[in-house]
Amino acid sequence: MPDLATVLQQSLDNLEQMHLRRTLKPVRRDDAAHIIKGGKKLVSFACNNYLGLTHHPAIKEAALKALEEYGTGSGASRLVSGNILPYRELEERLARIKGTDAALVFGSGYLANVGIIPALIKKEDFILMDEYVHASLIDGILFSGAKWLRFSHNDMGDLEKQLLRHRNRHRHCLIVTDGVFSMDGDIAPLDKISALAKRFDCWTMTDDAHGLGVLAKGHGSRKLFGDDVHIDIQMGTLSKAAGAYGGYVCGSHTLIEYLQNTARSLIYSTALPPVVIATGIAALDLILKNPEWCARPLQKATLFTRTLGLPDPESPIVPLILGEAETAVKAALKLEQRGFLVAPIRPPTVPAGTSRLRFAFSAAHEDEDILRMAEVVAEEGWAHR
Ligand SMILES: *Cc1c(COP(=O)(O)O)cnc(C)c1O
């Protein structure tokens, strides 16, 4: 029998052959817009640092203050050693920014998704998810043990068809979607989804990891729609535009109290370090006070797409679909040689044959860097496939 290392090496070699092997590359970051890699300073379009808040002086100051005041680690789960002080402030701000009764902070967005869904949805229940939802939602859905099906991306006809066919065979039904799709940059039609949910007696959940801080004056994707558009479970993360860390869910008092009692990834995982919580608070304060700054990432993305004659983007995420994994990897390498860090996104993150360059625009980007990068993209013909 071959030993463990031999078996694993074979898998790694297969990935390599398919241009799907991933490696962790050492980099350094000393400002919000650049990455230093192999001694070379690159403008980064690979970070989700949409507002450049990772290096904001007011936020760094808040973090230092919390470090002095509370120390480093938090010691135990929130339910065991006590709910350290700044959590309440952070959750109060999250509920305010999302317009809900209450909020609950988890260790990360991933932990939030794998905790929330199994707490709410059981074997007798049913989940319909958009085919492009984030991997952490899929893992949460698998953890729940419920029956699930995918509906075609943003296709309300397909969602309705599946509800007609399956809804009445199950107890509860949850419809799950990203607010902003992380690899495509488009937005879910939350008005239509919430109307279908009402008609078919379903609950709704959005993952707005890429909406907070950048859409609807920073409030996120739900606020792009009217106040009658109700989403039961609004999940997101503080690791992207907020430049901090930690996942969250916003909703009714009852939902939050129920999740405090039942979400295993909250109960059995240590609370966030106080510094991280303070960073999140300072970031949300800046977001609430600076709607013009929150509009910038989309303006930067629009500068890029208009320069290239592409359709206007819906979010600061712009994909250029190139096809094969190898093509995307080579394109990213070429951009790197010209001074730009752009993520090549390959299967299994995206479907086979749709490997792409994924550009994430930030308020911290200089217009001239964006224009220079657009020039490279135009030269290579990547925008016209
Ligand atoms: C990044 C991301 C997550 C995970 O959030 P973390 O805080 O990084 O764990 C979840 N959902 C979506 C859509 C994401 O893009």
The ligand as an ORCA input file, in Angstrom:
! r2SCAN-3c Opt
* xyz 0 1
  C     -15.036     36.055      2.036
  C     -16.383     35.513      2.007
  C     -16.882     34.772      3.087
  C     -16.028     34.351      4.251
  O     -15.774     35.410      5.121
  P     -14.477     35.366      6.056
  O     -14.745     36.393      7.083
  O     -13.317     35.685      5.165
  O     -14.388     33.985      6.620
  C     -18.208     34.368      3.045
  N     -18.985     34.658      1.994
  C     -18.534     35.354      0.927
  C     -19.468     35.659     -0.191
  C     -17.214     35.791      0.904
  O     -16.767     36.453     -0.160
*
